[in-house]
Amino acid sequence: SIVGLLMMNAAVVEALSVSRILLRTLRRRLYYCSPVYLNRKYDTECRLVLKNTFTKTTTPSVLRARFSDFPMSDLVYDRLSSSTLDELAGYFEELPEFGSCPEEYDVQYGNGVLSIKLGDDIGTYVINKQSPNKQIWLSSPVSGPKRYDLIDGYWTYRHDGSVLHDLLASEFSKHLNNEIDLSTLENYCRIADGDAWS
């Protein structure tokens, strides 16, 4: 009958409406569990740590506890660390063409180890991969040894939140009396979406 058909149509419409609500809820929950959302949350939290929470009274252990590392496979680490060192090596090899460098200036790169010699007066920088810890290690004749983890897309020293590229730029700018800017390099910041790194 017509009344039966109308009641059936109403039931179908109501079921579709409930289905849409359930679908939206499911999508929302799936999004909040997705690498995209988790990475955005992780990115925001790390930026807040660096901007608002890190003070002179913040101890390194507290700072380390507030950082949240995003999972990274061995393959992804190898690709990212290698591309970072490759790019730094290329930059410092071409540096004499754009600025004054000491006569003893020399760059050597191979097997995941980058050495930049600035002469006997300054010393030698050594930057290398540390695969077991998924880190990049730096030995600086000025600031000493540091171990960098990929945090918030940046190779970061956990003890003070400094970034590898920023430290190198600052120290080399003083050594060469010329402004060095490494923030324009492609590998200055790499943001993760699960194992798909941009």
Solvent accessible surface area in square Angstrom, and as a share of the most:
residue,aa,sasa,rsa
1,S,119,0.77
2,I,132,0.67
3,V,100,0.57
4,G,33,0.32
5,L,107,0.53
6,L,112,0.56
7,M,132,0.59
8,M,121,0.54
9,N,85,0.44
10,A,61,0.47
11,A,58,0.45
12,V,78,0.45
13,V,94,0.54
14,E,114,0.51
15,A,56,0.43
16,L,89,0.44
17,S,47,0.31
18,V,71,0.41
19,S,58,0.37
20,R,136,0.50
21,I,90,0.46
22,L,111,0.55
23,L,82,0.41
24,R,126,0.46
25,T,41,0.24
26,L,96,0.48
27,R,152,0.55
28,R,122,0.44
29,R,164,0.60
30,L,110,0.55
31,Y,84,0.32
32,Y,105,0.40
33,C,98,0.59
34,S,26,0.17
35,P,63,0.39
36,V,56,0.32
37,Y,59,0.23
38,L,81,0.41
39,N,11,0.06
40,R,142,0.52
41,K,91,0.39
42,Y,17,0.07
43,D,27,0.14
44,T,73,0.42
45,E,68,0.30
46,C,1,0.00
47,R,112,0.41
48,L,86,0.43
49,V,12,0.07
50,L,65,0.33
51,K,168,0.71
52,N,93,0.48
53,T,46,0.27
54,F,74,0.31
55,T,67,0.39
56,K,209,0.88
57,T,121,0.70
58,T,23,0.13
59,T,67,0.39
60,P,59,0.37
61,S,63,0.40
62,V,60,0.35
63,L,0,0.00
64,R,92,0.34
65,A,85,0.66
66,R,105,0.38
67,F,15,0.06
68,S,52,0.33
69,D,75,0.39
70,F,28,0.12
71,P,102,0.64
72,M,30,0.14
73,S,42,0.27
74,D,103,0.53
75,L,141,0.70
76,V,9,0.05
77,Y,4,0.01
78,D,64,0.33
79,R,115,0.42
80,L,1,0.00
81,S,0,0.00
82,S,32,0.21
83,S,34,0.22
84,T,0,0.00
85,L,0,0.00
86,D,76,0.39
87,E,42,0.19
88,L,0,0.00
89,A,4,0.03
90,G,28,0.27
91,Y,57,0.22
92,F,0,0.00
93,E,95,0.43
94,E,92,0.41
95,L,8,0.04
96,P,61,0.38
97,E,134,0.60
98,F,152,0.63
99,G,23,0.22
100,S,85,0.55
101,C,34,0.21
102,P,40,0.25
103,E,178,0.80
104,E,89,0.40
105,Y,29,0.11
106,D,59,0.31
107,V,22,0.13
108,Q,107,0.48
109,Y,77,0.29
110,G,37,0.36
111,N,165,0.85
112,G,17,0.16
113,V,62,0.36
114,L,0,0.00
115,S,30,0.19
116,I,0,0.00
117,K,84,0.35
118,L,3,0.01
119,G,4,0.03
120,D,132,0.68
121,D,147,0.76
122,I,47,0.24
123,G,20,0.20
124,T,55,0.32
125,Y,0,0.00
126,V,47,0.27
127,I,0,0.00
128,N,31,0.16
129,K,41,0.18
130,Q,42,0.19
131,S,62,0.40
132,P,114,0.71
133,N,72,0.37
134,K,58,0.24
135,Q,25,0.11
136,I,0,0.00
137,W,66,0.23
138,L,3,0.02
139,S,53,0.34
140,S,7,0.04
141,P,56,0.35
142,V,90,0.52
143,S,43,0.28
144,G,20,0.19
145,P,115,0.72
146,K,24,0.10
147,R,129,0.47
148,Y,0,0.00
149,D,16,0.08
150,L,13,0.06
151,I,2,0.01
152,D,3,0.02
153,G,4,0.04
154,Y,39,0.15
155,W,2,0.01
156,T,3,0.02
157,Y,40,0.15
158,R,46,0.17
159,H,84,0.37
160,D,61,0.32
161,G,11,0.10
162,S,32,0.21
163,V,19,0.11
164,L,0,0.00
165,H,1,0.00
166,D,65,0.34
167,L,32,0.16
168,L,1,0.00
169,A,13,0.10
170,S,53,0.34
171,E,13,0.06
172,F,0,0.00
173,S,27,0.18
174,K,155,0.65
175,H,42,0.19
176,L,11,0.05
177,N,140,0.72
178,N,61,0.31
179,E,150,0.67
180,I,10,0.05
181,D,71,0.37
182,L,2,0.01
183,S,54,0.35
184,T,110,0.64
185,L,30,0.15
186,E,132,0.59
187,N,8,0.04
188,Y,41,0.16
189,C,38,0.23
190,R,24,0.09
191,I,60,0.30
192,A,3,0.03
193,D,61,0.31
194,G,18,0.17
195,D,83,0.43
196,A,73,0.56
197,W,23,0.08
198,S,94,0.61
